[in-house]
Amino acid sequence: MTLKEVPLQTEVKSAKRIKVSSLAKTRKRSDYFWAYLMIAPTMMGLFIFYLWPIVQNFYFSFTEWGAFGQYEWTGLDNYKRLLEDATLLQAFKNTSIYIIFTVPIGIFLSIIVAVHLNQNIKGKSIYRTLYFLPVITMPAAIAMVWKWLYNADYGMFNYLLSLVGIEGPQWVSDPKIALYSIIGVAIWSGIGYNMVIFLSGLQGIPKMYYEAAEIDGAGPVTVFFKITLPLLSPVIFFVSIMSLIGAFQVFDLIFMMIGKSSTALESTQSIVYLFYQHAFVLNDKGYAAAIAVLLLAVILIITAIQMVLQKKWVHYD
């Protein structure tokens, strides 16, 4: 090999590297193009139906609406009004009570049901279907059926109480118990959805832990608290966040079960129900937008707190 051939070979190899690198970059750009093209419809839908309405709502929270869709900029007036609104404070109180009862009780019952239906019992597929039926049933249908059951004159609950000589209460019209009647329906209808999620989490726990516990002579209660709950904690964390967000947004049960002229409306209306009243009944859309922004802020803050606290009790190993 002569000295003149060495630089020539080096130049050829360098040209090949440049060509391969150029082809790789072109292919990479092509992959990015097709990837973004495929997700474009989803991204457009996300922007048009989710992100843009949030931006619009935030802007409208600084306005006051009049007739025929006319509005004017009012600055922080709606937010100042929030601080002085006793009805909003009552709605927050009602929503807080709803959350305190529905979220922990619903999660606990869902875990118990999921643990039992994860065992080798006869007809477990039928039981799973029965528990999940309320999830695929329209909320309006659920509310109407339970409203009939709660009826003070001919409802089944008061009829059963009358058989033992007890006069039944006004389940959905008594301000003292109407909210708790709705809470009972919410817990009942939400067990099936959370149960399915917990079932998937339970089936992901390695059986060797239970086999080791059985060899050590651990009882079912010890196994539940020492193995099942710690290993199920990531799923519990996910369900708790989703349940909390859903509880903050409760509307349909209250709207369908509590009449607009009911004496129990003030003691049962949630934040979202109050938003509905101002936005679509009173045509006070600016103030309604401010309520929505406040609700979004509260949900974000509580979710952030949950994300921080989850490091102390959620086990991912």
N, C-alpha and C positions, 0 to 999 in steps of 0.2 A: 504494500500500500504506500503510495507516494504522499508527500506532505500536502499536495494540492487536493487530494481526495478527502482528507479529514475535515476541513472547513465545509466542504460541499455536503458531506453526510450530516454534519451538525446543523447546517442550514435546512436540510430536508426534514430532519427530526423536529426542529423548531417550528417549521411551517406546518407539520402534521399536528403538533401540539396546539398551535394557534387555531387550526381548522377544527380540531376536536372540541376545544374550548368554546369556539364560536357556535358550533352546532349544539353543544350542551346548553349554552345560554339561550339560543333560539328555541330549543325544545322546552326549556324551563319557562320562558315567556309564553309559549303556546299553552303549556299546562296551566299557568296562572290565568291566562285568558279564558280558557274553557271552564276552569274552576269558578271564576267570578261570574261567568255567563250562566252557569248552572244554579248558583245561589242568588242570582239577581232577582228573580221573581219573589223569593222569600224575603230578601232584604228590602225590596220595594214595598211589599205588603207590611213588613215590620215598621218601616218608616211612615207609610201613609196611614196605617190604622192604629199605630201605637205611639211612636215617637212624636209625630207631628201633632196629634191631639193633645199630648202632654204639654208641648210648647204653647199651643193655642190656649189651653186651659189656664196655664200660668199667666199668659198675657191678659186674658179676660178677667182674672181675679183682681186686676187693677182697674176695672171698668164698672160702669153702672149701665144696665140695659133698660131701654124703654120700649115703646110699642114699635111694631113692624121691624124688629131686629136692629133698631138703632141703639148705639151705645156710645158712651163718652168716657174719657180717661179721668179717673178719680183718685189715683195714687193709692195710698195705704188706707183709705177709708174703710174698705171691706175688712181688712185685717184688724183695724181698731174696733170695728163692730163685733168681730169674733170674740174679743176679750170681754165684751160687755153682754154677750148673749147668754142668758140663763137657760134658754132652750137647748143651745148647743152643749152647755155643761151637763144638762140632764141626759142628752143623747150620748155623750161620752161616758157618763155613769152607767147607763143602760148597756152600752156596748161592752164596757169593762166587766160588768157582771156576767154578761153573756159569754165573754171570753174565759173568765175565771172558771166557769162551770163546764163549758162545752169542750175546751181544749184538753185539760188534764184528764177529765173523766172519759172523754171520747177516746183518747190515746190509750188509757189504761184498759178500758173494755175491749178495744180493738186488739191489743196485745194478748189479752186473756183468750179471746175468741180465736185468734190466729194460732196460739200455742196449742189449744185443744184440737183445732182442725188440721194441725200439722201432724197429729198422731195417726196411727193406723186404726181408725175407727170405721165402723160400717156406715156406709152412706155419706161419707164426708163430702163427696162431690155435690150431693143434693143440698147439704147444709151450707156449703160455700155459695151455691147458687142463690139460696134463699136469703142469705145475709147480704149478697151483692145486689139483689133486686131493687132495693130503694135507690141505689146509685144510678141505675139506668131509667128510673121512673122520673117523669117530669116533676120538678119541685112544686108546680101549681097543683098537680094531682095529689101529691103528698099532703100539701097544706089543706086542700079541700076535704080530704078523707079525715084527717085529724081534727079539722074544725067540726065535722059532724060528730066525731067521737067525743069531742069536748062539749058539745051542745048541752046547755044546762037543762033543757026541757025533755029532749028525747035522745040524748047521747048515751052511748053504751056505758061509759064510765059512771055516770050518775045513776044509771039503771042498776048496775052491779052494786053500787053503794047503797041504793035503796033496798036491795034484798036483805041487807044486814042492818037496816034501820038507820042508816046514815044519810043525811041530806047533803047532796053533792054541791060543791061550790060553783061559782060562775068562772069557769076555767079561763076563758079568753076575754072576759069583760070586767073582771075584778082587777083593779090596778095593782093589788098586792101580790097576785099569783100569776097574772097573765104572762109576764116575762119568763117565769119558770116553766110555764106550760110550753112556751115556744122552745125553751132550752131542751126540754125532754124530747121534742120532735127532732131537733137538730142533732142531738146525740144519737138517737135511734137511726136516723137516715145517714149519718156519716160513718157508722161503724164498718159497713161493708167495704167502702173505698180504702180506708186505712188498713183493714184486715188483709186485703190483697197485697198491699205494699209490705206489711209485716210478714206475710207468708213467704214472699220472695226473699226477704232478709233471713228468715229462719232456715229456709232451705239452702242458704249459702253458708251456714255455720258448719264447719267440719264435724262429722260424727265422732271423730276420735276423742273430742273433749267430753262428750257424753259417755262414751265407753270407758274413759279413764275415771270419770266421776262415779260410774256404776261399780267399777272395780274397787274404788275407795269406799264404797258404801254410802255415798251421798244421797239424801232424800230428794224428792221432787222440788220441794221448796228451796232447798240449798242450791240445787242445780239451776233453778229459775233465776235466783238472785246473784249467784256467783258466776254462772256461765252464760245463760241466755241473755239477760239484760245487758251485761257489759259488751258482749259481742254484737248485740242488736242496737247499741247506742248510736251508730251513724244513721241507721234507718229512723230511729226515734227522733234524732235531731232534724232530719229532713221532714218528717211528718209534722213535727212541732212547728216548724217554720211555715209550712204550707197551711196547716190548720189555723195558725194564728192570723195569717193574712186573709184566709177565707172567713174567719170569724169577724174580723174588722169590716168585711164587706157584706155582712148579712143584710138582706133586703127582702127577698121573695117571701119567706115565711111570715114576716111581719106584715108585708103588704097584703098577702092573701088571707091571713087569719085574723087580723085586727082591722075592724072597720074604721073608715075615716072619721066617723062621728062617735067612735067608742070612747068611753071614759078612761079606758086603759091605754089609749094611744100615746099619751105623754110619757107614761112609765115604761113603754116598750119600744118606742121608735129609736132606731139606731142612727149612727152618723150618716150612713148612705141613704137611709129613709129621709132624713132631714135634708140632705142634698137633693133628693128627688122632689121634695115639697117645694123647695126654693127654685129649682131649675125648671120644673114642668108644670107646677100648679100655680105658684105665685109669680112666675116669670121674672124672678130675681136672679138672673143667671150669673151676674158678676159675683154676688155673695155666695152662690152655689159653687162657683169655681174656686173661691177662696176656701170653702169648706173642703173641697177635693184636694187642694194643695196642702192644707193642714193635715188631712188624713194620710196623704202620701208621705209627708215628713215624719209623722208619728210611726208609720209602718217601717220606714227606712231606719229610723233611730232604734226601734226595738229589734229589728233584724240585725243591725250592726252590733247591738249588745249581745244578742244570741251568738253571733259569730265569734265574739271575743270570749264569752263564757264557755263555749263548747270545748275549748282546749282543756278545761278542768274535768269534764265528765265523758267526753266522747272518745272512744278507743278505736283507732283504725287498724291496729295490729291484730 
